[in-house]
Amino acid sequence: MFNPFAKSAPPLTCAEAIAKAAAGELTLLDCRELSEVQASGTAAGAVHIPLALVPLKAAPKAPDHDARLDPAKPVAVFCAMGGRAGRAAQALTAMGYKAHNIGGFGDWCAAGGPVTR
């Protein structure tokens, strides 16, 4: 159930997200459009679900739930600049996830995060 007043998880830096992703402690979610991912690549190991599809793909009981997203595992969300990631993190939080907005893909790259193209 969507709760617009649900609070997102405490801030998580890209450096912390890189370490936690490497340790398998969180899921990375790229909520940019496919054309953006094709143009620049994405964080290594990231699940790609465009923002508009997050409510359909992340809802645990939805028929189209993406099994790579587990409400029991924290999610670090990024987009191009951080705005869409914030909206995705709010939606995920409302669905019971512990979701962190880690900003934009450029922030991930600047922090030394691995990239796949």
Secondary structure, DSSP 8 states (H G I E B T S, - for coil): ---TT--------HHHHHHHHHTT-SEEEE-S-HHHHHHH-EETT-EE--GGGHHHHH-TTSTT--TT--TTS-EEEEESSSHHHHHHHHHHHHTT--EEEEEEHHHHHHTT--EE-
